[in-house]
Amino acid sequence: MQNASYTAEAYKRQQILTASPEMLTLMLYNGAVKFINEGIKHIGEEDCIKSNKVLIRAQNIIIELMSSLNMEYDIAKQLYPIYNYIYRILIEGNMKNDVDKLEEAKKLVLQLRDTWAQAMKKAHQAE
């Protein structure tokens, strides 16, 4: 069983190392959604330690997205306050075990992810 876990981890690591910047961004969005979902699940199970752990991971992903913005572009200036808002409601949802706040954060991340995926698709079609 440990060998399968090691193989899966090696595969995931290889995916990250070979991914384009665009795909890495998509992977970050997907990771944030995954961790928010896990946090909501753990809150429902009344496991505050596990929910805190995964929600901090979601918060860290949002920080990474914020720090990777190139503020020379208008889109970055528009995304920054959205990321900042998501980050703030993730913290609030985590501190208060507020599933509604976490659902709001998840909804926003899903919208950003879907928009990003569409932009990637259009960019590849234009090539």
C-alpha positions, 0 to 999 in steps of 0.5 A: 500500500505504501508503494502505491502511495509513493507512486501516486505522489511521484506522479503528482510531483512530475505533473507539477514539474512539467506543467505550464504556468497556465496549467499550474494556475488551474491546478492551484484553483482546483487545489483551493476548491479541494481544500475548501470542500475538505474543510467544510466536510471536517466542520460538519464532522466537528473536527476543528483541527482537521478543518483548520489544517486544510483551510490554511492550505486553501488560504496559502493557495490564495496567497500564492495566487495573489503574489504571482500577479503581475501588477503591470496588467489591468487584469491583475489589478482587478484580480487582486481585490477578489483574491484578497476578499476570498482570503479574508472570508476563508479566514473568517470561515475558518475562525468561526467554522462558518460554512456559509463563508466557506461556500461563498469562497468556494463559489468565487474560486470555482468561477475564477477557475472556470473562467481561467479554463475557458481562457486557456481553451480559447488561447490554445484554439488561437494557436 
